[in-house]
């Protein structure tokens, strides 16, 4: 968190603006928009490990297109017998 807090407001806003633009892009399928937004938000410290924080930020930016991905979602997918790879960008 300290690495994120050490960035200037301008730097954080520049990255988040690009991520928000990506997830709100209705010219591409939501899965592609999510991948693009996730790839951009990774530029900020603290957003690389795990998906919960990044997906929460992206969902706040585009709640009708994005979804929060956390351990509860993974548990539900496992219960349904659906597999998501652990690779980044799923």
PDB file of N, CA, C and O in Angstrom:
ATOM      1  N   UNK A   1       0.817  -1.172   0.000  1.00  0.00           N
ATOM      2  CA  UNK A   1       0.000   0.000   0.000  1.00  0.00           C
ATOM      3  C   UNK A   1       0.866   1.244   0.000  1.00  0.00           C
ATOM      4  O   UNK A   1       0.508   2.251  -0.609  1.00  0.00           O
ATOM      5  N   UNK A   2       2.012   1.182   0.683  1.00  0.00           N
ATOM      6  CA  UNK A   2       2.867   2.370   0.737  1.00  0.00           C
ATOM      7  C   UNK A   2       3.395   2.729  -0.653  1.00  0.00           C
ATOM      8  O   UNK A   2       3.581   3.908  -0.956  1.00  0.00           O
ATOM      9  N   UNK A   3       3.638   1.729  -1.497  1.00  0.00           N
ATOM     10  CA  UNK A   3       4.095   2.012  -2.863  1.00  0.00           C
ATOM     11  C   UNK A   3       3.011   2.750  -3.657  1.00  0.00           C
ATOM     12  O   UNK A   3       3.307   3.671  -4.418  1.00  0.00           O
ATOM     13  N   UNK A   4       1.777   2.341  -3.474  1.00  0.00           N
ATOM     14  CA  UNK A   4       0.666   3.027  -4.137  1.00  0.00           C
ATOM     15  C   UNK A   4       0.514   4.450  -3.601  1.00  0.00           C
ATOM     16  O   UNK A   4       0.325   5.396  -4.365  1.00  0.00           O
ATOM     17  N   UNK A   5       0.599   4.582  -2.305  1.00  0.00           N
ATOM     18  CA  UNK A   5       0.428   5.898  -1.684  1.00  0.00           C
ATOM     19  C   UNK A   5       1.572   6.844  -2.036  1.00  0.00           C
ATOM     20  O   UNK A   5       1.419   8.062  -1.939  1.00  0.00           O
ATOM     21  N   UNK A   6       2.709   6.300  -2.440  1.00  0.00           N
ATOM     22  CA  UNK A   6       3.842   7.163  -2.779  1.00  0.00           C
ATOM     23  C   UNK A   6       3.732   7.736  -4.199  1.00  0.00           C
ATOM     24  O   UNK A   6       4.470   8.654  -4.557  1.00  0.00           O
ATOM     25  N   UNK A   7       2.819   7.200  -4.996  1.00  0.00           N
ATOM     26  CA  UNK A   7       2.615   7.736  -6.339  1.00  0.00           C
ATOM     27  C   UNK A   7       1.865   9.062  -6.268  1.00  0.00           C
ATOM     28  O   UNK A   7       1.075   9.301  -5.354  1.00  0.00           O
ATOM     29  N   UNK A   8       2.127   9.900  -7.236  1.00  0.00           N
ATOM     30  CA  UNK A   8       1.400  11.173  -7.265  1.00  0.00           C
ATOM     31  C   UNK A   8      -0.045  10.926  -7.675  1.00  0.00           C
ATOM     32  O   UNK A   8      -0.366   9.936  -8.332  1.00  0.00           O
ATOM     33  N   UNK A   9      -0.889  11.836  -7.277  1.00  0.00           N
ATOM     34  CA  UNK A   9      -2.298  11.782  -7.650  1.00  0.00           C
ATOM     35  C   UNK A   9      -2.434  11.740  -9.169  1.00  0.00           C
ATOM     36  O   UNK A   9      -3.282  11.030  -9.710  1.00  0.00           O
ATOM     37  N   UNK A  10      -1.600  12.498  -9.836  1.00  0.00           N
ATOM     38  CA  UNK A  10      -1.634  12.555 -11.301  1.00  0.00           C
ATOM     39  C   UNK A  10      -1.336  11.196 -11.915  1.00  0.00           C
ATOM     40  O   UNK A  10      -1.990  10.789 -12.875  1.00  0.00           O
ATOM     41  N   UNK A  11      -0.348  10.491 -11.366  1.00  0.00           N
ATOM     42  CA  UNK A  11      -0.007   9.160 -11.882  1.00  0.00           C
ATOM     43  C   UNK A  11      -1.157   8.178 -11.693  1.00  0.00           C
ATOM     44  O   UNK A  11      -1.514   7.442 -12.613  1.00  0.00           O
ATOM     45  N   UNK A  12      -1.725   8.172 -10.511  1.00  0.00           N
ATOM     46  CA  UNK A  12      -2.822   7.245 -10.215  1.00  0.00           C
ATOM     47  C   UNK A  12      -4.029   7.558 -11.084  1.00  0.00           C
ATOM     48  O   UNK A  12      -4.659   6.650 -11.627  1.00  0.00           O
ATOM     49  N   UNK A  13      -4.349   8.822 -11.217  1.00  0.00           N
ATOM     50  CA  UNK A  13      -5.487   9.216 -12.053  1.00  0.00           C
ATOM     51  C   UNK A  13      -5.275   8.855 -13.520  1.00  0.00           C
ATOM     52  O   UNK A  13      -6.225   8.466 -14.199  1.00  0.00           O
ATOM     53  N   UNK A  14      -4.059   8.977 -14.015  1.00  0.00           N
ATOM     54  CA  UNK A  14      -3.775   8.646 -15.418  1.00  0.00           C
ATOM     55  C   UNK A  14      -4.013   7.161 -15.677  1.00  0.00           C
ATOM     56  O   UNK A  14      -4.603   6.791 -16.692  1.00  0.00           O
ATOM     57  N   UNK A  15      -3.557   6.317 -14.764  1.00  0.00           N
ATOM     58  CA  UNK A  15      -3.748   4.871 -14.932  1.00  0.00           C
ATOM     59  C   UNK A  15      -5.220   4.510 -14.781  1.00  0.00           C
ATOM     60  O   UNK A  15      -5.766   3.769 -15.599  1.00  0.00           O
ATOM     61  N   UNK A  16      -5.856   5.025 -13.750  1.00  0.00           N
ATOM     62  CA  UNK A  16      -7.268   4.665 -13.543  1.00  0.00           C
ATOM     63  C   UNK A  16      -8.152   5.201 -14.660  1.00  0.00           C
ATOM     64  O   UNK A  16      -9.139   4.562 -15.022  1.00  0.00           O
ATOM     65  N   UNK A  17      -7.817   6.354 -15.206  1.00  0.00           N
ATOM     66  CA  UNK A  17      -8.608   6.876 -16.323  1.00  0.00           C
ATOM     67  C   UNK A  17      -8.538   5.936 -17.526  1.00  0.00           C
ATOM     68  O   UNK A  17      -9.549   5.686 -18.184  1.00  0.00           O
ATOM     69  N   UNK A  18      -7.355   5.422 -17.808  1.00  0.00           N
ATOM     70  CA  UNK A  18      -7.213   4.479 -18.921  1.00  0.00           C
ATOM     71  C   UNK A  18      -7.972   3.178 -18.643  1.00  0.00           C
ATOM     72  O   UNK A  18      -8.592   2.614 -19.545  1.00  0.00           O
ATOM     73  N   UNK A  19      -7.923   2.705 -17.395  1.00  0.00           N
ATOM     74  CA  UNK A  19      -8.630   1.470 -17.033  1.00  0.00           C
ATOM     75  C   UNK A  19     -10.141   1.661 -17.134  1.00  0.00           C
ATOM     76  O   UNK A  19     -10.848   0.793 -17.645  1.00  0.00           O
ATOM     77  N   UNK A  20     -10.633   2.794 -16.648  1.00  0.00           N
ATOM     78  CA  UNK A  20     -12.073   3.086 -16.722  1.00  0.00           C
ATOM     79  C   UNK A  20     -12.511   3.171 -18.175  1.00  0.00           C
ATOM     80  O   UNK A  20     -13.549   2.623 -18.544  1.00  0.00           O
ATOM     81  N   UNK A  21     -11.739   3.845 -18.992  1.00  0.00           N
ATOM     82  CA  UNK A  21     -12.067   3.951 -20.415  1.00  0.00           C
ATOM     83  C   UNK A  21     -12.141   2.567 -21.048  1.00  0.00           C
ATOM     84  O   UNK A  21     -13.034   2.291 -21.849  1.00  0.00           O
ATOM     85  N   UNK A  22     -11.201   1.699 -20.687  1.00  0.00           N
ATOM     86  CA  UNK A  22     -11.174   0.346 -21.257  1.00  0.00           C
ATOM     87  C   UNK A  22     -12.422  -0.454 -20.887  1.00  0.00           C
ATOM     88  O   UNK A  22     -13.026  -1.085 -21.754  1.00  0.00           O
ATOM     89  N   UNK A  23     -12.814  -0.439 -19.620  1.00  0.00           N
ATOM     90  CA  UNK A  23     -13.957  -1.256 -19.207  1.00  0.00           C
ATOM     91  C   UNK A  23     -15.292  -0.680 -19.655  1.00  0.00           C
ATOM     92  O   UNK A  23     -16.292  -1.396 -19.714  1.00  0.00           O
ATOM     93  N   UNK A  24     -15.309   0.585 -19.966  1.00  0.00           N
ATOM     94  CA  UNK A  24     -16.540   1.214 -20.460  1.00  0.00           C
ATOM     95  C   UNK A  24     -16.659   1.182 -21.981  1.00  0.00           C
ATOM     96  O   UNK A  24     -17.640   1.680 -22.532  1.00  0.00           O
ATOM     97  N   UNK A  25     -15.688   0.610 -22.656  1.00  0.00           N
ATOM     98  CA  UNK A  25     -15.680   0.551 -24.121  1.00  0.00           C
ATOM     99  C   UNK A  25     -16.688  -0.488 -24.602  1.00  0.00           C
ATOM    100  O   UNK A  25     -16.422  -1.689 -24.560  1.00  0.00           O
ATOM    101  N   UNK A  26     -17.834  -0.021 -25.054  1.00  0.00           N
ATOM    102  CA  UNK A  26     -18.896  -0.941 -25.479  1.00  0.00           C
ATOM    103  C   UNK A  26     -18.708  -1.456 -26.906  1.00  0.00           C
ATOM    104  O   UNK A  26     -19.540  -2.211 -27.410  1.00  0.00           O
ATOM    105  N   UNK A  27     -17.627  -1.052 -27.550  1.00  0.00           N
ATOM    106  CA  UNK A  27     -17.356  -1.570 -28.900  1.00  0.00           C
ATOM    107  C   UNK A  27     -16.691  -2.940 -28.859  1.00  0.00           C
ATOM    108  O   UNK A  27     -16.537  -3.587 -29.895  1.00  0.00           O
ATOM    109  N   UNK A  28     -16.296  -3.385 -27.668  1.00  0.00           N
ATOM    110  CA  UNK A  28     -15.689  -4.711 -27.513  1.00  0.00           C
ATOM    111  C   UNK A  28     -16.502  -5.512 -26.508  1.00  0.00           C
ATOM    112  O   UNK A  28     -17.162  -4.928 -25.649  1.00  0.00           O
ATOM    113  N   UNK A  29     -16.469  -6.838 -26.595  1.00  0.00           N
ATOM    114  CA  UNK A  29     -17.181  -7.656 -25.608  1.00  0.00           C
ATOM    115  C   UNK A  29     -16.680  -7.360 -24.190  1.00  0.00           C
ATOM    116  O   UNK A  29     -15.525  -6.980 -23.997  1.00  0.00           O
ATOM    117  N   UNK A  30     -17.551  -7.536 -23.219  1.00  0.00           N
ATOM    118  CA  UNK A  30     -17.180  -7.220 -21.839  1.00  0.00           C
ATOM    119  C   UNK A  30     -15.978  -8.024 -21.359  1.00  0.00           C
ATOM    120  O   UNK A  30     -15.193  -7.526 -20.553  1.00  0.00           O
ATOM    121  N   UNK A  31     -15.817  -9.252 -21.834  1.00  0.00           N
ATOM    122  CA  UNK A  31     -14.655 -10.047 -21.415  1.00  0.00           C
ATOM    123  C   UNK A  31     -13.354  -9.410 -21.900  1.00  0.00           C
ATOM    124  O   UNK A  31     -12.362  -9.392 -21.172  1.00  0.00           O
ATOM    125  N   UNK A  32     -13.357  -8.893 -23.114  1.00  0.00           N
ATOM    126  CA  UNK A  32     -12.167  -8.211 -23.635  1.00  0.00           C
ATOM    127  C   UNK A  32     -11.934  -6.899 -22.899  1.00  0.00           C
ATOM    128  O   UNK A  32     -10.794  -6.547 -22.597  1.00  0.00           O
ATOM    129  N   UNK A  33     -13.007  -6.180 -22.613  1.00  0.00           N
ATOM    130  CA  UNK A  33     -12.892  -4.925 -21.872  1.00  0.00           C
ATOM    131  C   UNK A  33     -12.325  -5.187 -20.479  1.00  0.00           C
ATOM    132  O   UNK A  33     -11.492  -4.425 -19.989  1.00  0.00           O
ATOM    133  N   UNK A  34     -12.776  -6.261 -19.847  1.00  0.00           N
ATOM    134  CA  UNK A  34     -12.273  -6.613 -18.518  1.00  0.00           C
ATOM    135  C   UNK A  34     -10.784  -6.936 -18.569  1.00  0.00           C
ATOM    136  O   UNK A  34     -10.018  -6.474 -17.723  1.00  0.00           O
ATOM    137  N   UNK A  35     -10.375  -7.723 -19.552  1.00  0.00           N
ATOM    138  CA  UNK A  35      -8.953  -8.051 -19.707  1.00  0.00           C
ATOM    139  C   UNK A  35      -8.121  -6.793 -19.918  1.00  0.00           C
ATOM    140  O   UNK A  35      -7.048  -6.642 -19.333  1.00  0.00           O
ATOM    141  N   UNK A  36      -8.616  -5.903 -20.745  1.00  0.00           N
ATOM    142  CA  UNK A  36      -7.886  -4.663 -21.013  1.00  0.00           C
ATOM    143  C   UNK A  36      -7.787  -3.809 -19.748  1.00  0.00           C
ATOM    144  O   UNK A  36      -6.711  -3.315 -19.411  1.00  0.00           O
ATOM    145  N   UNK A  37      -8.892  -3.642 -19.064  1.00  0.00           N
ATOM    146  CA  UNK A  37      -8.890  -2.852 -17.835  1.00  0.00           C
ATOM    147  C   UNK A  37      -7.984  -3.443 -16.777  1.00  0.00           C
ATOM    148  O   UNK A  37      -7.258  -2.724 -16.091  1.00  0.00           O
ATOM    149  N   UNK A  38      -8.033  -4.758 -16.652  1.00  0.00           N
ATOM    150  CA  UNK A  38      -7.190  -5.453 -15.666  1.00  0.00           C
ATOM    151  C   UNK A  38      -5.721  -5.271 -16.010  1.00  0.00           C
ATOM    152  O   UNK A  38      -4.895  -5.052 -15.124  1.00  0.00           O
ATOM    153  N   UNK A  39      -5.392  -5.360 -17.291  1.00  0.00           N
ATOM    154  CA  UNK A  39      -4.009  -5.174 -17.708  1.00  0.00           C
ATOM    155  C   UNK A  39      -3.501  -3.779 -17.401  1.00  0.00           C
ATOM    156  O   UNK A  39      -2.328  -3.594 -17.077  1.00  0.00           O
ATOM    157  N   UNK A  40      -4.373  -2.812 -17.503  1.00  0.00           N
ATOM    158  CA  UNK A  40      -3.981  -1.424 -17.218  1.00  0.00           C
ATOM    159  C   UNK A  40      -3.845  -1.194 -15.720  1.00  0.00           C
ATOM    160  O   UNK A  40      -2.868  -0.596 -15.269  1.00  0.00           O
ATOM    161  N   UNK A  41      -4.814  -1.660 -14.949  1.00  0.00           N
ATOM    162  CA  UNK A  41      -4.804  -1.403 -13.506  1.00  0.00           C
ATOM    163  C   UNK A  41      -3.617  -2.092 -12.827  1.00  0.00           C
ATOM    164  O   UNK A  41      -3.215  -1.702 -11.731  1.00  0.00           O
ATOM    165  N   UNK A  42      -3.059  -3.118 -13.480  1.00  0.00           N
ATOM    166  CA  UNK A  42      -1.861  -3.799 -12.957  1.00  0.00           C
ATOM    167  C   UNK A  42      -0.675  -2.855 -12.840  1.00  0.00           C
ATOM    168  O   UNK A  42       0.266  -3.133 -12.097  1.00  0.00           O
ATOM    169  N   UNK A  43      -0.710  -1.755 -13.556  1.00  0.00           N
ATOM    170  CA  UNK A  43       0.395  -0.797 -13.501  1.00  0.00           C
ATOM    171  C   UNK A  43       0.517  -0.148 -12.123  1.00  0.00           C
ATOM    172  O   UNK A  43       1.568   0.390 -11.776  1.00  0.00           O
ATOM    173  N   UNK A  44      -0.549  -0.200 -11.350  1.00  0.00           N
ATOM    174  CA  UNK A  44      -0.520   0.380 -10.010  1.00  0.00           C
ATOM    175  C   UNK A  44      -0.054  -0.657  -8.992  1.00  0.00           C
ATOM    176  O   UNK A  44      -0.482  -1.810  -9.037  1.00  0.00           O
ATOM    177  N   UNK A  45       0.813  -0.251  -8.083  1.00  0.00           N
ATOM    178  CA  UNK A  45       1.269  -1.180  -7.044  1.00  0.00           C
ATOM    179  C   UNK A  45       0.089  -1.697  -6.219  1.00  0.00           C
ATOM    180  O   UNK A  45      -0.826  -0.946  -5.879  1.00  0.00           O
ATOM    181  N   UNK A  46       0.127  -2.981  -5.910  1.00  0.00           N
ATOM    182  CA  UNK A  46      -0.905  -3.594  -5.080  1.00  0.00           C
ATOM    183  C   UNK A  46      -2.050  -4.215  -5.849  1.00  0.00           C
ATOM    184  O   UNK A  46      -2.904  -4.877  -5.259  1.00  0.00           O
ATOM    185  N   UNK A  47      -2.086  -4.013  -7.157  1.00  0.00           N
ATOM    186  CA  UNK A  47      -3.187  -4.546  -7.948  1.00  0.00           C
ATOM    187  C   UNK A  47      -2.807  -5.815  -8.706  1.00  0.00           C
ATOM    188  O   UNK A  47      -3.662  -6.407  -9.366  1.00  0.00           O
ATOM    189  N   UNK A  48      -1.569  -6.243  -8.631  1.00  0.00           N
ATOM    190  CA  UNK A  48      -1.151  -7.451  -9.355  1.00  0.00           C
ATOM    191  C   UNK A  48      -1.577  -8.738  -8.664  1.00  0.00           C
ATOM    192  O   UNK A  48      -2.179  -9.600  -9.304  1.00  0.00           O
ATOM    193  N   UNK A  49      -1.285  -8.893  -7.385  1.00  0.00           N
ATOM    194  CA  UNK A  49      -1.654 -10.179  -6.775  1.00  0.00           C
ATOM    195  C   UNK A  49      -3.154 -10.275  -6.548  1.00  0.00           C
ATOM    196  O   UNK A  49      -3.774  -9.355  -6.014  1.00  0.00           O
ATOM    197  N   UNK A  50      -3.719 -11.377  -6.953  1.00  0.00           N
ATOM    198  CA  UNK A  50      -5.153 -11.583  -6.763  1.00  0.00           C
ATOM    199  C   UNK A  50      -5.988 -10.742  -7.702  1.00  0.00           C
ATOM    200  O   UNK A  50      -5.475  -9.871  -8.405  1.00  0.00           O
ATOM    201  N   UNK A  51      -7.275 -11.012  -7.704  1.00  0.00           N
ATOM    202  CA  UNK A  51      -8.176 -10.314  -8.609  1.00  0.00           C
ATOM    203  C   UNK A  51      -9.246  -9.501  -7.893  1.00  0.00           C
ATOM    204  O   UNK A  51      -9.911  -8.679  -8.524  1.00  0.00           O
ATOM    205  N   UNK A  52      -9.427  -9.707  -6.609  1.00  0.00           N
ATOM    206  CA  UNK A  52     -10.550  -9.092  -5.906  1.00  0.00           C
ATOM    207  C   UNK A  52     -10.498  -7.561  -5.921  1.00  0.00           C
ATOM    208  O   UNK A  52     -11.490  -6.918  -6.264  1.00  0.00           O
ATOM    209  N   UNK A  53      -9.372  -6.979  -5.560  1.00  0.00           N
ATOM    210  CA  UNK A  53      -9.280  -5.523  -5.500  1.00  0.00           C
ATOM    211  C   UNK A  53      -9.447  -4.895  -6.877  1.00  0.00           C
ATOM    212  O   UNK A  53     -10.222  -3.954  -7.047  1.00  0.00           O
ATOM    213  N   UNK A  54      -8.723  -5.416  -7.854  1.00  0.00           N
ATOM    214  CA  UNK A  54      -8.817  -4.869  -9.213  1.00  0.00           C
ATOM    215  C   UNK A  54     -10.237  -5.003  -9.756  1.00  0.00           C
ATOM    216  O   UNK A  54     -10.764  -4.064 -10.352  1.00  0.00           O
ATOM    217  N   UNK A  55     -10.856  -6.159  -9.554  1.00  0.00           N
ATOM    218  CA  UNK A  55     -12.203  -6.342 -10.084  1.00  0.00           C
ATOM    219  C   UNK A  55     -13.207  -5.436  -9.378  1.00  0.00           C
ATOM    220  O   UNK A  55     -14.173  -4.993  -9.998  1.00  0.00           O
ATOM    221  N   UNK A  56     -12.996  -5.155  -8.099  1.00  0.00           N
ATOM    222  CA  UNK A  56     -13.890  -4.243  -7.384  1.00  0.00           C
ATOM    223  C   UNK A  56     -13.785  -2.830  -7.949  1.00  0.00           C
ATOM    224  O   UNK A  56     -14.799  -2.153  -8.122  1.00  0.00           O
ATOM    225  N   UNK A  57     -12.568  -2.386  -8.235  1.00  0.00           N
ATOM    226  CA  UNK A  57     -12.375  -1.048  -8.815  1.00  0.00           C
ATOM    227  C   UNK A  57     -13.005  -0.981 -10.204  1.00  0.00           C
ATOM    228  O   UNK A  57     -13.696  -0.015 -10.530  1.00  0.00           O
ATOM    229  N   UNK A  58     -12.767  -1.999 -11.013  1.00  0.00           N
ATOM    230  CA  UNK A  58     -13.307  -1.997 -12.376  1.00  0.00           C
ATOM    231  C   UNK A  58     -14.827  -2.114 -12.376  1.00  0.00           C
ATOM    232  O   UNK A  58     -15.489  -1.538 -13.239  1.00  0.00           O
ATOM    233  N   UNK A  59     -15.381  -2.842 -11.432  1.00  0.00           N
ATOM    234  CA  UNK A  59     -16.835  -2.953 -11.317  1.00  0.00           C
ATOM    235  C   UNK A  59     -17.442  -1.625 -10.901  1.00  0.00           C
ATOM    236  O   UNK A  59     -18.520  -1.266 -11.374  1.00  0.00           O
ATOM    237  N   UNK A  60     -16.775  -0.893 -10.032  1.00  0.00           N
ATOM    238  CA  UNK A  60     -17.266   0.432  -9.652  1.00  0.00           C
ATOM    239  C   UNK A  60     -17.294   1.366 -10.860  1.00  0.00           C
ATOM    240  O   UNK A  60     -18.154   2.242 -10.958  1.00  0.00           O
ATOM    241  N   UNK A  61     -16.343   1.170 -11.779  1.00  0.00           N
ATOM    242  CA  UNK A  61     -16.266   2.014 -12.970  1.00  0.00           C
ATOM    243  C   UNK A  61     -17.324   1.658 -14.007  1.00  0.00           C
ATOM    244  O   UNK A  61     -17.808   2.529 -14.730  1.00  0.00           O
ATOM    245  N   UNK A  62     -17.679   0.389 -14.078  1.00  0.00           N
ATOM    246  CA  UNK A  62     -18.650  -0.066 -15.081  1.00  0.00           C
ATOM    247  C   UNK A  62     -19.497  -1.193 -14.492  1.00  0.00           C
ATOM    248  O   UNK A  62     -19.340  -2.353 -14.874  1.00  0.00           O
ATOM    249  N   UNK A  63     -20.393  -0.858 -13.565  1.00  0.00           N
ATOM    250  CA  UNK A  63     -21.138  -1.892 -12.835  1.00  0.00           C
ATOM    251  C   UNK A  63     -22.047  -2.770 -13.693  1.00  0.00           C
ATOM    252  O   UNK A  63     -22.386  -3.879 -13.280  1.00  0.00           O
ATOM    253  N   UNK A  64     -22.443  -2.312 -14.852  1.00  0.00           N
ATOM    254  CA  UNK A  64     -23.311  -3.137 -15.706  1.00  0.00           C
ATOM    255  C   UNK A  64     -22.524  -4.051 -16.628  1.00  0.00           C
ATOM    256  O   UNK A  64     -23.099  -4.918 -17.287  1.00  0.00           O
ATOM    257  N   UNK A  65     -21.206  -3.860 -16.678  1.00  0.00           N
ATOM    258  CA  UNK A  65     -20.364  -4.663 -17.573  1.00  0.00           C
ATOM    259  C   UNK A  65     -19.395  -5.566 -16.832  1.00  0.00           C
ATOM    260  O   UNK A  65     -19.038  -6.633 -17.332  1.00  0.00           O
ATOM    261  N   UNK A  66     -18.964  -5.156 -15.646  1.00  0.00           N
ATOM    262  CA  UNK A  66     -17.923  -5.870 -14.918  1.00  0.00           C
ATOM    263  C   UNK A  66     -18.517  -6.588 -13.720  1.00  0.00           C
ATOM    264  O   UNK A  66     -19.676  -6.377 -13.362  1.00  0.00           O
ATOM    265  N   UNK A  67     -17.709  -7.439 -13.106  1.00  0.00           N
ATOM    266  CA  UNK A  67     -18.142  -8.162 -11.912  1.00  0.00           C
ATOM    267  C   UNK A  67     -16.955  -8.332 -10.972  1.00  0.00           C
ATOM    268  O   UNK A  67     -15.803  -8.382 -11.403  1.00  0.00           O
ATOM    269  N   UNK A  68     -17.254  -8.420  -9.702  1.00  0.00           N
ATOM    270  CA  UNK A  68     -16.200  -8.652  -8.717  1.00  0.00           C
ATOM    271  C   UNK A  68     -15.852 -10.134  -8.733  1.00  0.00           C
ATOM    272  O   UNK A  68     -16.729 -10.997  -8.691  1.00  0.00           O
ATOM    273  N   UNK A  69     -14.558 -10.409  -8.794  1.00  0.00           N
ATOM    274  CA  UNK A  69     -14.074 -11.788  -8.756  1.00  0.00           C
ATOM    275  C   UNK A  69     -13.281 -11.960  -7.471  1.00  0.00           C
ATOM    276  O   UNK A  69     -12.231 -11.344  -7.294  1.00  0.00           O
ATOM    277  N   UNK A  70     -13.783 -12.793  -6.582  1.00  0.00           N
ATOM    278  CA  UNK A  70     -13.083 -13.038  -5.325  1.00  0.00           C
ATOM    279  C   UNK A  70     -13.194 -14.505  -4.955  1.00  0.00           C
ATOM    280  O   UNK A  70     -13.652 -15.316  -5.760  1.00  0.00           O
ATOM    281  N   UNK A  71     -12.786 -14.849  -3.761  1.00  0.00           N
ATOM    282  CA  UNK A  71     -12.769 -16.259  -3.349  1.00  0.00           C
ATOM    283  C   UNK A  71     -14.166 -16.881  -3.350  1.00  0.00           C
ATOM    284  O   UNK A  71     -14.309 -18.080  -3.588  1.00  0.00           O
ATOM    285  N   UNK A  72     -15.195 -16.075  -3.086  1.00  0.00           N
ATOM    286  CA  UNK A  72     -16.563 -16.611  -3.099  1.00  0.00           C
ATOM    287  C   UNK A  72     -16.971 -17.024  -4.509  1.00  0.00           C
ATOM    288  O   UNK A  72     -17.620 -18.053  -4.700  1.00  0.00           O
ATOM    289  N   UNK A  73     -16.591 -16.225  -5.482  1.00  0.00           N
ATOM    290  CA  UNK A  73     -16.886 -16.568  -6.877  1.00  0.00           C
ATOM    291  C   UNK A  73     -16.135 -17.835  -7.259  1.00  0.00           C
ATOM    292  O   UNK A  73     -16.702 -18.732  -7.883  1.00  0.00           O
ATOM    293  N   UNK A  74     -14.854 -17.912  -6.885  1.00  0.00           N
ATOM    294  CA  UNK A  74     -14.077 -19.103  -7.193  1.00  0.00           C
ATOM    295  C   UNK A  74     -14.700 -20.337  -6.550  1.00  0.00           C
ATOM    296  O   UNK A  74     -14.766 -21.396  -7.173  1.00  0.00           O
ATOM    297  N   UNK A  75     -15.152 -20.206  -5.319  1.00  0.00           N
ATOM    298  CA  UNK A  75     -15.795 -21.329  -4.628  1.00  0.00           C
ATOM    299  C   UNK A  75     -17.059 -21.762  -5.372  1.00  0.00           C
ATOM    300  O   UNK A  75     -17.299 -22.957  -5.545  1.00  0.00           O
ATOM    301  N   UNK A  76     -17.859 -20.804  -5.807  1.00  0.00           N
ATOM    302  CA  UNK A  76     -19.090 -21.131  -6.539  1.00  0.00           C
ATOM    303  C   UNK A  76     -18.761 -21.818  -7.865  1.00  0.00           C
ATOM    304  O   UNK A  76     -19.423 -22.786  -8.242  1.00  0.00           O
ATOM    305  N   UNK A  77     -17.760 -21.332  -8.562  1.00  0.00           N
ATOM    306  CA  UNK A  77     -17.363 -21.972  -9.824  1.00  0.00           C
ATOM    307  C   UNK A  77     -16.876 -23.394  -9.583  1.00  0.00           C
ATOM    308  O   UNK A  77     -17.208 -24.309 -10.336  1.00  0.00           O
ATOM    309  N   UNK A  78     -16.090 -23.571  -8.531  1.00  0.00           N
ATOM    310  CA  UNK A  78     -15.624 -24.915  -8.178  1.00  0.00           C
ATOM    311  C   UNK A  78     -16.803 -25.840  -7.882  1.00  0.00           C
ATOM    312  O   UNK A  78     -16.819 -26.990  -8.318  1.00  0.00           O
ATOM    313  N   UNK A  79     -17.789 -25.335  -7.140  1.00  0.00           N
ATOM    314  CA  UNK A  79     -18.970 -26.134  -6.786  1.00  0.00           C
ATOM    315  C   UNK A  79     -19.761 -26.539  -8.025  1.00  0.00           C
ATOM    316  O   UNK A  79     -20.381 -27.603  -8.048  1.00  0.00           O
ATOM    317  N   UNK A  80     -19.742 -25.695  -9.052  1.00  0.00           N
ATOM    318  CA  UNK A  80     -20.442 -25.994 -10.305  1.00  0.00           C
ATOM    319  C   UNK A  80     -19.608 -26.862 -11.250  1.00  0.00           C
ATOM    320  O   UNK A  80     -20.079 -27.285 -12.306  1.00  0.00           O
ATOM    321  N   UNK A  81     -18.367 -27.116 -10.850  1.00  0.00           N
ATOM    322  CA  UNK A  81     -17.496 -27.913 -11.697  1.00  0.00           C
ATOM    323  C   UNK A  81     -16.910 -27.134 -12.858  1.00  0.00           C
ATOM    324  O   UNK A  81     -16.446 -27.726 -13.833  1.00  0.00           O
ATOM    325  N   UNK A  82     -16.928 -25.819 -12.765  1.00  0.00           N
ATOM    326  CA  UNK A  82     -16.364 -24.965 -13.813  1.00  0.00           C
ATOM    327  C   UNK A  82     -14.944 -24.582 -13.432  1.00  0.00           C
ATOM    328  O   UNK A  82     -14.662 -24.272 -12.274  1.00  0.00           O
ATOM    329  N   UNK A  83     -14.069 -24.604 -14.398  1.00  0.00           N
ATOM    330  CA  UNK A  83     -12.657 -24.329 -14.119  1.00  0.00           C
ATOM    331  C   UNK A  83     -12.223 -23.030 -14.763  1.00  0.00           C
ATOM    332  O   UNK A  83     -12.446 -22.798 -15.952  1.00  0.00           O
ATOM    333  N   UNK A  84     -11.605 -22.194 -13.963  1.00  0.00           N
ATOM    334  CA  UNK A  84     -10.911 -21.010 -14.461  1.00  0.00           C
ATOM    335  C   UNK A  84      -9.440 -21.239 -14.198  1.00  0.00           C
ATOM    336  O   UNK A  84      -9.053 -21.655 -13.106  1.00  0.00           O
ATOM    337  N   UNK A  85      -8.642 -20.975 -15.174  1.00  0.00           N
ATOM    338  CA  UNK A  85      -7.208 -21.138 -14.960  1.00  0.00           C
ATOM    339  C   UNK A  85      -6.716 -20.070 -13.993  1.00  0.00           C
ATOM    340  O   UNK A  85      -7.327 -19.007 -13.888  1.00  0.00           O
ATOM    341  N   UNK A  86      -5.630 -20.337 -13.292  1.00  0.00           N
ATOM    342  CA  UNK A  86      -5.103 -19.339 -12.365  1.00  0.00           C
ATOM    343  C   UNK A  86      -4.240 -18.286 -13.055  1.00  0.00           C
ATOM    344  O   UNK A  86      -3.609 -17.466 -12.387  1.00  0.00           O
ATOM    345  N   UNK A  87      -4.209 -18.303 -14.369  1.00  0.00           N
ATOM    346  CA  UNK A  87      -3.379 -17.352 -15.081  1.00  0.00           C
ATOM    347  C   UNK A  87      -3.955 -15.952 -15.019  1.00  0.00           C
ATOM    348  O   UNK A  87      -5.173 -15.786 -14.947  1.00  0.00           O
ATOM    349  N   UNK A  88      -3.096 -14.940 -15.045  1.00  0.00           N
ATOM    350  CA  UNK A  88      -3.588 -13.565 -15.033  1.00  0.00           C
ATOM    351  C   UNK A  88      -4.505 -13.297 -16.228  1.00  0.00           C
ATOM    352  O   UNK A  88      -4.283 -13.803 -17.328  1.00  0.00           O
ATOM    353  N   UNK A  89      -5.521 -12.504 -15.988  1.00  0.00           N
ATOM    354  CA  UNK A  89      -6.437 -12.136 -17.065  1.00  0.00           C
ATOM    355  C   UNK A  89      -7.496 -13.156 -17.380  1.00  0.00           C
ATOM    356  O   UNK A  89      -8.337 -12.914 -18.245  1.00  0.00           O
ATOM    357  N   UNK A  90      -7.488 -14.267 -16.723  1.00  0.00           N
ATOM    358  CA  UNK A  90      -8.443 -15.354 -16.888  1.00  0.00           C
ATOM    359  C   UNK A  90      -9.322 -15.165 -18.093  1.00  0.00           C
ATOM    360  O   UNK A  90     -10.182 -16.002 -18.368  1.00  0.00           O
TER     361      UNK A  90
END
